[in-house]
Amino acid sequence: MSRRLLIAGATGLVGTALAEAAAAQGTGLVLLGRSADRLNAPAARLEAEHGVPVLSLEADVTDPASLDRAVRRAEAAGLDRLDAVVNLVTGYQGRPVPAGDLSPEEFRRVLETDVTGSFLLVRAWLKLLRAAPAGRMVLVSSVAGLRGRPMAAHLCAAKAGVNGLALGLSAELAAEGIGVRCVAPGPIARPGVGHPPSPIPPTTPERVADAVLRLTGADAELRGEPVSVTGEAGPQDPALHPSPLMEAKP
């Protein structure tokens, strides 16, 4: 039986690259998003091109009832385990906002989506992760949660929370053989979109997806600090550059 990987936020740039890379390796997929209609076409294409089972499910990571319904639908479709779960969902919309202009509602929304949403996703799918021989969970945060970024206090706070959540869950679940890791990308290059000057060179969706996919493997370390992925060349692997604040072990 092929491995099974769930991707929450599968229609974004990194989600698309991750689904493609995983399917090319023969991994079965569960694609989770707020709109099933946006998932159906890529799910059908991946099945046709790679011959892997792909299940698309509608759910909102901030809504526990929505996630519970998705789990029930997955089990009704015959899913009895998940080898890995990846969360790419974020509430940050990429718009720089000075702290004095940042509304309490927007600040709360980003934290609710990124931190609470990550926790609720883990909570909902943990039973199926425990059914796998070596379950893996990868939460995607941001270098902003490690180094900081001006005019993005909500992003920095949320992603620092995701990093902390991953460390806490890792410490708790490693005894069960379940690994929880965090990937912290820098700016991600988007076709046709220029990037403002930044000390961190942009990376690509494919490089982020590659780092995530490595950490979903059964041989990936159960515990470890966040892995930074930027356009900077690391000392051993150009795609995985350790944060200056933490020793990353991809």
N, C-alpha and C positions, 0 to 999 in steps of 0.2 A: 504494500500500500504506500502511495506517495506521501511525502510530507505535506502538511497543511499549514498555511500561513494566512493569518487575518491581517488586513491592512485597513485601518481606519483613516479616512481622508485619502482615498485611493485615486481621486480624480485630479489631484494637483500635480505639479511638475515632478516632485520627488515620488509621489505615490504611483504615477504612471510609469516612471523609470523603474521603480522597485518591482511593480507587478510584472513588467516585461522581463526583467532580469531573473526573477524567481520562477516565472513560468518557463523560461528558456532552460532552466535547470531541472524541469520536471516537477516542480512544486505545485500542488493544488492550492487554490486561492479562495479566500472569503473576502469579498470587497464590501466595505461598510461605508455608507455615506448617508447624508440627509435626504438625498433624492435618488431613489432606485432607478428612475428613468435615465439619469446621467451615468449609471453604472452598467446598464444592460448592454449597450453597444460595445464598450471595451471588454466586458466579460465574454460576450459571444466571440469577439475577435481573438482573444487569448486562447479560448478553448479550441477554436478552429485552427489557429496557427501552431499551437504548441501541444495540443492533444491532452491538456490537463483539465480536471474539473474546476469550474469557477462558479461560485455561488455569490450572488449580489444580494445584499440586505440593506434595508432602510433603517436608520437609527440616528438619534441625536445623542452624542456622548455626554451632554449635560442633563439628560433626562433618564433617570434610572428605569422607569417603566418602559420607555422606548428600547433601551438596551435589553431588558428582560424579554421583551417580545421578540427581538432579533435572535436571542439565544434559543428561545423555543422554536422559532422557525428553522434555525440551523439544525437543531436536534431532530426536528420532524423530517428534515431533508436527508437525514442519515449521518450527520456529522457527530462523531463520538469522541473526537479529540482535536486539539490544536497543538501543533508543535511550536508555533511562535505567534505572537501578537505584536503588531507595530502600531503606534499612535502617531499620526502626522497632523492631527487636527489642531488648529490654532485659531484664536479669536483676534489676533493682531492683524490689522488690515494694511500694514506697511506705510502708514501715514505718520510722518514725524509730527509730534505735538509737544510744545513746551510744557513743562510740569504745571505752570500757572494756568494753562489753558485746558489741561486735561480734566475732563469731567469725572466726577466720582462714578457715574454710571458706566462710562467706557472703561475705567480702571477695573471696576468689579467684573465687567463682562469678560475682559481678557483673562483675568485670574480664574473666573468661573469655568471658562472654556478650557484653558490650558491645564490648570492644576486640578480642579475638581473633576473635570472631564477625564483626565488621565486616570485618576483614582477610580472613578465609576466604571471606566472601561476595564481596568484590571479586575475590579470586583465582579463584574458581570461574567467575564470569560475565564475566571480562575479555575473553575471546576473542570473545564475542558483542557486547560493547560496542565492541570494535575494528572489528567488521564494520559498524557504523552510520556514517553520514556525520559525526555529531557526538555521540558518546556522552557521557552525563552520569551521574554517581554522586552521590547525596545521602545523607549519613549524618546521622541525627538524634541529637543529644546532649542537652544541657540547659544552661540558664542556670547551674545549680549547678556546672558545670564551668568557668564563667567567674568567677562571683562567690562561690562557696562557699555551703554551707548547713549549719547546725548539725545534729548527729545524723544525718549522711548522708555520712560520710567515704568510704564505698565508692562511693556515687553520684558524688560530686565527683571522686574519683580516676578512675573509669571514664570519665566524660564528658569530663574534661580529656584523657584518652587518646584518645578518639574525635576530639576537636577536633584534636589533634596528628597523628593518623593521616590525617585528611582533608587537612591542610596538607602532609604529606609526600608523599602520593599525588598531590596536585594539582601539586606541584613536579615530580614525576617524569613524570606522564602528560600534562601540558599540551602538551608538544612533539608529542604524537600527536593533538592536537585533542580529547582527552578531559578534561572538566572534573570535578573532584571538589570538592564544597562541603559545608558543614555547617550545619544549622539547629539552633539551641539554644533550645527553648521554655522558658518559665517554667512555673509551675503551670498545669495544664489543668483547666478546669471540667468536672465530671462531674455529670450529672443526678442530683439528689437527694442529693448528697454535699457537705457543708459544708467550707470550707477554713479552717484555722487562720490567725490573723493573720499577715500576711507583708508585707514591704516591696514585694514584686512582685505586682501584681494578677494574678489568673488570666486566662489567655487561653482560646480555644475550640479544639476540634479542627479546625473549619473554617478558622480563621485560620492554624493551623499547616500544614494541608494546602495552603492557597493559597500560602504561602511556599515550601513544598517543590515544588509543581507549577511555580511560576515558574522555579525553579532547574534543573528538568529540561528546559527548553526549549533548542532548538539555539542560540538567541541569548543564552543566559545566559553570564555571564563564566566563563572557564575557571578562574580562580584568584581567591581572596578569603578574607577572614577569616570566621569563623562569623557567621551572621545570627541575631540574637536575636529571638524572637517572644514578646511578653508582652502583658498587658492595658494596658500603658502606651501612651500615644499618642506616636508618634515625630514628629519635626519635619516629615517630608514624607509619610509613609505610616503611618496608624494601626495597620496590621497588622505592619509590619516596623520594630521599634525597635532601633537600634544599641546594642550593649553599651557601657557606659562604658569598658570596657577595650580595646575593639577597634573600628576603623572598619569597619562592615559596608557592603557594596555589593551590595544585592539585585539 
